[in-house]
Amino acid sequence: MIARFSVVALRRDRDYRIWSQAEMPHLEDCLGILRRVIAKGDLAAVPLAERAINEYLAATLQKARKSGLRLIQLDVLEQRNAVLGAQRNVADAVNDYIEKKLRGE
């Protein structure tokens, strides 16, 4: 049972990487920047995260933006759930910005 779950998880991860690289340019760059900003835990770095998100959106086709933002948000939420204190506050601020973008603001 566990082996089957692992294969499914690996297949989903592999499919995600193939899909993200082919359909969503700059996704990995954006995720990398967001992870570093959250790890740093400095609210002054949030504008860098916002700029990374905006650059990702500018480089992505309209039809792929919302799904890409949701993938980014999932990663940010995973980071948020794994940290405490200042890092969590930064992750919350980044997530709030993503929510605003998803609402079209």
N, CA and C atoms as a LAMMPS dump frame, in Angstrom:
ITEM: TIMESTEP
0
ITEM: NUMBER OF ATOMS
315
ITEM: BOX BOUNDS ff ff ff
-5.0000000000000000e+02 5.0000000000000000e+02
-5.0000000000000000e+02 5.0000000000000000e+02
-5.0000000000000000e+02 5.0000000000000000e+02
ITEM: ATOMS id mol type element x y z
1 1 1 N 0.817 -1.19 0
2 1 2 C 0 0 0
3 1 3 C 0.863 1.257 0
4 2 1 N 1.88 1.275 0.825
5 2 2 C 2.754 2.433 0.903
6 2 3 C 3.516 2.611 -0.402
7 3 1 N 3.984 1.531 -0.987
8 3 2 C 4.735 1.617 -2.239
9 3 3 C 3.873 2.221 -3.342
10 4 1 N 2.612 1.85 -3.405
11 4 2 C 1.721 2.39 -4.428
12 4 3 C 1.563 3.897 -4.263
13 5 1 N 1.391 4.342 -3.019
14 5 2 C 1.265 5.773 -2.755
15 5 3 C 2.532 6.511 -3.179
16 6 1 N 3.698 5.926 -2.897
17 6 2 C 4.96 6.559 -3.259
18 6 3 C 5.091 6.706 -4.77
19 7 1 N 4.681 5.679 -5.502
20 7 2 C 4.75 5.753 -6.961
21 7 3 C 3.835 6.853 -7.477
22 8 1 N 2.63 6.945 -6.929
23 8 2 C 1.692 7.988 -7.344
24 8 3 C 2.273 9.363 -7.031
25 9 1 N 2.846 9.515 -5.832
26 9 2 C 3.435 10.799 -5.454
27 9 3 C 4.58 11.156 -6.382
28 10 1 N 5.426 10.188 -6.696
29 10 2 C 6.535 10.467 -7.611
30 10 3 C 6.02 10.809 -9.006
31 11 1 N 4.998 10.109 -9.46
32 11 2 C 4.452 10.379 -10.781
33 11 3 C 3.877 11.795 -10.828
34 12 1 N 3.154 12.189 -9.792
35 12 2 C 2.595 13.538 -9.752
36 12 3 C 3.7 14.575 -9.733
37 13 1 N 4.754 14.34 -8.953
38 13 2 C 5.871 15.28 -8.886
39 13 3 C 6.539 15.391 -10.25
40 14 1 N 6.769 14.272 -10.905
41 14 2 C 7.4 14.283 -12.226
42 14 3 C 6.511 15.024 -13.231
43 15 1 N 5.226 14.721 -13.226
44 15 2 C 4.297 15.386 -14.134
45 15 3 C 4.253 16.88 -13.867
46 16 1 N 4.271 17.261 -12.595
47 16 2 C 4.264 18.683 -12.234
48 16 3 C 5.486 19.376 -12.811
49 17 1 N 6.657 18.752 -12.662
50 17 2 C 7.879 19.384 -13.165
51 17 3 C 7.843 19.516 -14.678
52 18 1 N 7.405 18.482 -15.365
53 18 2 C 7.333 18.54 -16.826
54 18 3 C 6.336 19.606 -17.251
55 19 1 N 5.164 19.625 -16.625
56 19 2 C 4.125 20.595 -16.978
57 19 3 C 4.578 22.013 -16.669
58 20 1 N 5.177 22.207 -15.498
59 20 2 C 5.557 23.563 -15.104
60 20 3 C 6.647 24.108 -16.005
61 21 1 N 7.587 23.278 -16.41
62 21 2 C 8.657 23.761 -17.264
63 21 3 C 8.164 24.058 -18.67
64 22 1 N 7.216 23.266 -19.155
65 22 2 C 6.741 23.452 -20.513
66 22 3 C 5.713 24.57 -20.62
67 23 1 N 4.813 24.692 -19.653
68 23 2 C 3.699 25.609 -19.754
69 23 3 C 3.87 26.899 -18.971
70 24 1 N 4.748 26.921 -17.98
71 24 2 C 4.845 28.084 -17.104
72 24 3 C 6.288 28.542 -16.961
73 25 1 N 6.727 29.398 -17.87
74 25 2 C 8.1 29.876 -17.779
75 25 3 C 8.307 30.665 -16.497
76 26 1 N 9.489 30.561 -15.97
77 26 2 C 9.906 31.315 -14.787
78 26 3 C 9.26 30.843 -13.489
79 27 1 N 8.512 29.755 -13.517
80 27 2 C 7.887 29.264 -12.294
81 27 3 C 8.932 28.873 -11.257
82 28 1 N 9.927 28.116 -11.666
83 28 2 C 10.96 27.681 -10.724
84 28 3 C 11.748 28.868 -10.184
85 29 1 N 12.015 29.87 -11.033
86 29 2 C 12.722 31.066 -10.566
87 29 3 C 11.906 31.776 -9.49
88 30 1 N 10.624 31.934 -9.733
89 30 2 C 9.741 32.6 -8.788
90 30 3 C 9.689 31.826 -7.474
91 31 1 N 9.511 30.512 -7.562
92 31 2 C 9.451 29.695 -6.354
93 31 3 C 10.747 29.789 -5.563
94 32 1 N 11.871 29.786 -6.252
95 32 2 C 13.159 29.892 -5.572
96 32 3 C 13.303 31.195 -4.816
97 33 1 N 12.904 32.284 -5.451
98 33 2 C 12.981 33.591 -4.787
99 33 3 C 12.053 33.624 -3.577
100 34 1 N 10.833 33.136 -3.745
101 34 2 C 9.882 33.143 -2.63
102 34 3 C 10.384 32.301 -1.465
103 35 1 N 10.965 31.159 -1.759
104 35 2 C 11.499 30.311 -0.687
105 35 3 C 12.623 31.015 0.074
106 36 1 N 13.494 31.702 -0.674
107 36 2 C 14.596 32.42 -0.013
108 36 3 C 14.081 33.582 0.824
109 37 1 N 13.099 34.313 0.31
110 37 2 C 12.529 35.438 1.06
111 37 3 C 11.883 34.94 2.349
112 38 1 N 11.13 33.857 2.263
113 38 2 C 10.488 33.3 3.462
114 38 3 C 11.535 32.805 4.446
115 39 1 N 12.548 32.124 3.958
116 39 2 C 13.601 31.606 4.837
117 39 3 C 14.332 32.735 5.552
118 40 1 N 14.492 33.862 4.864
119 40 2 C 15.175 35.003 5.476
120 40 3 C 14.35 35.58 6.627
121 41 1 N 13.043 35.601 6.485
122 41 2 C 12.168 36.066 7.554
123 41 3 C 12.177 37.561 7.774
124 42 1 N 12.479 38.322 6.731
125 42 2 C 12.559 39.783 6.832
126 42 3 C 11.402 40.398 6.044
127 43 1 N 10.491 41.064 6.745
128 43 2 C 9.343 41.676 6.062
129 43 3 C 9.772 42.731 5.044
130 44 1 N 10.961 43.293 5.2
131 44 2 C 11.458 44.274 4.231
132 44 3 C 11.741 43.63 2.874
133 45 1 N 11.838 42.301 2.838
134 45 2 C 12.094 41.59 1.582
135 45 3 C 10.808 41.206 0.85
136 46 1 N 9.661 41.493 1.432
137 46 2 C 8.385 41.144 0.785
138 46 3 C 8.234 41.811 -0.582
139 47 1 N 8.67 43.078 -0.766
140 47 2 C 8.579 43.65 -2.119
141 47 3 C 9.354 42.85 -3.17
142 48 1 N 10.443 42.198 -2.776
143 48 2 C 11.172 41.334 -3.703
144 48 3 C 10.299 40.151 -4.104
145 49 1 N 9.582 39.589 -3.157
146 49 2 C 8.67 38.481 -3.455
147 49 3 C 7.546 38.948 -4.378
148 50 1 N 7.011 40.127 -4.111
149 50 2 C 5.949 40.671 -4.965
150 50 3 C 6.457 40.888 -6.384
151 51 1 N 7.679 41.386 -6.499
152 51 2 C 8.258 41.612 -7.833
153 51 3 C 8.452 40.279 -8.558
154 52 1 N 8.885 39.243 -7.843
155 52 2 C 9.054 37.929 -8.463
156 52 3 C 7.72 37.397 -8.98
157 53 1 N 6.667 37.589 -8.202
158 53 2 C 5.332 37.151 -8.624
159 53 3 C 4.882 37.944 -9.852
160 54 1 N 5.09 39.248 -9.823
161 54 2 C 4.7 40.086 -10.965
162 54 3 C 5.474 39.726 -12.226
163 55 1 N 6.766 39.446 -12.086
164 55 2 C 7.568 39.052 -13.249
165 55 3 C 7.115 37.7 -13.783
166 56 1 N 6.767 36.798 -12.882
167 56 2 C 6.238 35.514 -13.323
168 56 3 C 4.952 35.717 -14.123
169 57 1 N 4.054 36.538 -13.606
170 57 2 C 2.787 36.786 -14.302
171 57 3 C 3.012 37.429 -15.658
172 58 1 N 3.959 38.357 -15.736
173 58 2 C 4.239 39.037 -17
174 58 3 C 4.801 38.071 -18.045
175 59 1 N 5.511 37.041 -17.59
176 59 2 C 6.141 36.103 -18.51
177 59 3 C 5.259 34.908 -18.852
178 60 1 N 4.078 34.839 -18.257
179 60 2 C 3.21 33.677 -18.409
180 60 3 C 1.991 34.023 -19.252
181 61 1 N 1.589 33.088 -20.078
182 61 2 C 0.389 33.281 -20.886
183 61 3 C -0.824 33.485 -19.974
184 62 1 N -1.755 34.274 -20.427
185 62 2 C -2.95 34.597 -19.651
186 62 3 C -3.665 33.346 -19.145
187 63 1 N -3.807 32.351 -20.011
188 63 2 C -4.567 31.154 -19.644
189 63 3 C -3.883 30.301 -18.579
190 64 1 N -2.587 30.504 -18.357
191 64 2 C -1.856 29.696 -17.376
192 64 3 C -1.58 30.445 -16.079
193 65 1 N -1.945 31.709 -16.004
194 65 2 C -1.601 32.517 -14.834
195 65 3 C -2.272 32.05 -13.555
196 66 1 N -3.555 31.819 -13.607
197 66 2 C -4.282 31.462 -12.389
198 66 3 C -3.807 30.115 -11.836
199 67 1 N -3.652 29.137 -12.695
200 67 2 C -3.176 27.834 -12.221
201 67 3 C -1.747 27.936 -11.708
202 68 1 N -0.935 28.756 -12.345
203 68 2 C 0.431 28.965 -11.867
204 68 3 C 0.458 29.626 -10.506
205 69 1 N -0.394 30.636 -10.332
206 69 2 C -0.474 31.292 -9.027
207 69 3 C -0.924 30.315 -7.942
208 70 1 N -1.814 29.428 -8.294
209 70 2 C -2.269 28.443 -7.305
210 70 3 C -1.137 27.479 -6.932
211 71 1 N -0.321 27.088 -7.907
212 71 2 C 0.833 26.248 -7.598
213 71 3 C 1.819 26.991 -6.699
214 72 1 N 2.047 28.252 -6.999
215 72 2 C 2.936 29.066 -6.173
216 72 3 C 2.362 29.181 -4.769
217 73 1 N 1.061 29.406 -4.684
218 73 2 C 0.42 29.547 -3.378
219 73 3 C 0.544 28.264 -2.563
220 74 1 N 0.376 27.117 -3.199
221 74 2 C 0.534 25.844 -2.483
222 74 3 C 1.932 25.724 -1.891
223 75 1 N 2.934 26.122 -2.659
224 75 2 C 4.301 26.062 -2.17
225 75 3 C 4.508 27.025 -1.004
226 76 1 N 3.977 28.239 -1.123
227 76 2 C 4.101 29.227 -0.045
228 76 3 C 3.405 28.716 1.219
229 77 1 N 2.244 28.109 1.069
230 77 2 C 1.527 27.587 2.232
231 77 3 C 2.286 26.43 2.884
232 78 1 N 2.935 25.599 2.071
233 78 2 C 3.763 24.532 2.629
234 78 3 C 4.914 25.136 3.43
235 79 1 N 5.537 26.176 2.886
236 79 2 C 6.624 26.845 3.599
237 79 3 C 6.106 27.458 4.9
238 80 1 N 4.95 28.105 4.822
239 80 2 C 4.372 28.742 6.004
240 80 3 C 4.102 27.731 7.115
241 81 1 N 3.597 26.583 6.743
242 81 2 C 3.267 25.569 7.73
243 81 3 C 4.504 24.919 8.344
244 82 1 N 5.663 25.134 7.726
245 82 2 C 6.894 24.514 8.211
246 82 3 C 7.744 25.455 9.068
247 83 1 N 7.324 26.713 9.214
248 83 2 C 8.149 27.689 9.936
249 83 3 C 7.339 28.389 11.018
250 84 1 N 8.059 29.136 11.85
251 84 2 C 7.445 29.898 12.937
252 84 3 C 7.974 31.324 12.931
253 85 1 N 7.329 32.177 13.709
254 85 2 C 7.825 33.53 13.948
255 85 3 C 7.865 34.418 12.716
256 86 1 N 8.997 35.086 12.531
257 86 2 C 9.144 36.064 11.451
258 86 3 C 8.993 35.416 10.08
259 87 1 N 9.498 34.206 9.934
260 87 2 C 9.375 33.516 8.651
261 87 3 C 7.907 33.25 8.316
262 88 1 N 7.134 32.898 9.315
263 88 2 C 5.701 32.658 9.094
264 88 3 C 4.995 33.957 8.717
265 89 1 N 5.385 35.061 9.353
266 89 2 C 4.799 36.356 9.021
267 89 3 C 5.085 36.746 7.575
268 90 1 N 6.295 36.483 7.119
269 90 2 C 6.644 36.77 5.723
270 90 3 C 5.825 35.884 4.792
271 91 1 N 5.715 34.607 5.116
272 91 2 C 4.928 33.692 4.287
273 91 3 C 3.467 34.137 4.224
274 92 1 N 2.928 34.609 5.34
275 92 2 C 1.551 35.117 5.349
276 92 3 C 1.42 36.352 4.459
277 93 1 N 2.409 37.241 4.518
278 93 2 C 2.37 38.448 3.682
279 93 3 C 2.432 38.085 2.202
280 94 1 N 3.271 37.12 1.855
281 94 2 C 3.373 36.678 0.459
282 94 3 C 2.067 36.021 0.029
283 95 1 N 1.496 35.2 0.887
284 95 2 C 0.225 34.558 0.567
285 95 3 C -0.888 35.592 0.38
286 96 1 N -0.902 36.615 1.209
287 96 2 C -1.895 37.684 1.056
288 96 3 C -1.769 38.359 -0.303
289 97 1 N -0.532 38.575 -0.741
290 97 2 C -0.315 39.195 -2.052
291 97 3 C -0.813 38.268 -3.172
292 98 1 N -0.545 36.988 -3.041
293 98 2 C -1.026 36.035 -4.036
294 98 3 C -2.552 36.033 -4.074
295 99 1 N -3.186 36.07 -2.911
296 99 2 C -4.655 36.127 -2.848
297 99 3 C -5.176 37.353 -3.587
298 100 1 N -4.535 38.495 -3.393
299 100 2 C -4.949 39.71 -4.099
300 100 3 C -4.844 39.534 -5.607
301 101 1 N -3.766 38.907 -6.048
302 101 2 C -3.582 38.676 -7.492
303 101 3 C -4.64 37.706 -8.024
304 102 1 N -4.972 36.692 -7.242
305 102 2 C -5.997 35.742 -7.68
306 102 3 C -7.375 36.397 -7.778
307 103 1 N -7.627 37.382 -6.922
308 103 2 C -8.9 38.115 -6.994
309 103 3 C -8.897 39.156 -8.117
310 104 1 N -7.746 39.37 -8.72
311 104 2 C -7.661 40.318 -9.827
312 104 3 C -7.339 41.724 -9.407
313 105 1 N -6.859 41.915 -8.207
314 105 2 C -6.527 43.256 -7.733
315 105 3 C -5.139 43.658 -8.155
